[in-house]
């Protein structure tokens, strides 16, 4: 029986000094005003070329990223692997516009696939379509390619060529590839690309995985339709299931533009759909391979219970758990310690270029109910345990 309360296991990889450092960082990002001020400050500092890169690298970058280059991540990969946790290398550069930059990102993603081929500690690769496509083009192509002019169609063909090259490399090297979910006004186009790649490369096993954000009220039904398509076309459906990362932006855009929000009515409904999706996929494991990307203890425990009830082995490669580096170690390390397949997303890239990712992580920790408080309480509990104190600050 897995428990997420065992902080000895959760923080086994951290020295007393590292634990103290993590405590200070989460105390800092627990203050929304400080996160907002820090975001404004770093934008100004970079704009006028102040030397703040070193400060960022020693603080928030150190907590949530593996390094600036793919080889910088080697120590982090080894450290996670020591505790039976895999690494998903995530080149977190986004928002590029020039073709040469988009091609460079594609090449870097392929480099992560090649690195995974030679390292059993890297079970998956991952990419965002916005990393290899202009966002304006992706938005215009979202309803369909018929909305594009001739020049845009040629550009879109180059985007599809990048996606094809990435997925083909994953297939040839037998490295599964996640296609991350994004904003709803991009997602239809991404879904079509993912469906095409799955139908082509998932004939024997899941190599390509689409990602479903369950804060959207239509995703459970979409999952069931995707499964039916996989049955009809005879391929294995690969799914990464998450609650989602763009909820506030989604709601605001729907309000500004006057269309119905794609977001669930409340968190409870999101949780119900997330867990219903877990059950559906476990019941259809002959056709669905999936990764539960969640920082939620209840959903993680629910999936372990489902696996037990259905006689699914803990180490069945068709099911993975995943969390982000620097967050929810109590889930990752305790699951891995109990024998489940677990991986951490390990973002990397030049400090300035991964700042949008880092800002989202800081904002997520301040806006998600209880996230920072939970992280802090767990750290305090472990510090007290190491000091021999019996009274722990409650978690929750």
Order of alpha helices (4+ residues) and beta strands (2+ residues): alpha-alpha-alpha-alpha-alpha-beta-alpha-beta-alpha-beta-alpha-alpha-beta-alpha-beta-alpha-beta-alpha-alpha-beta-alpha-beta-alpha-beta-alpha-alpha
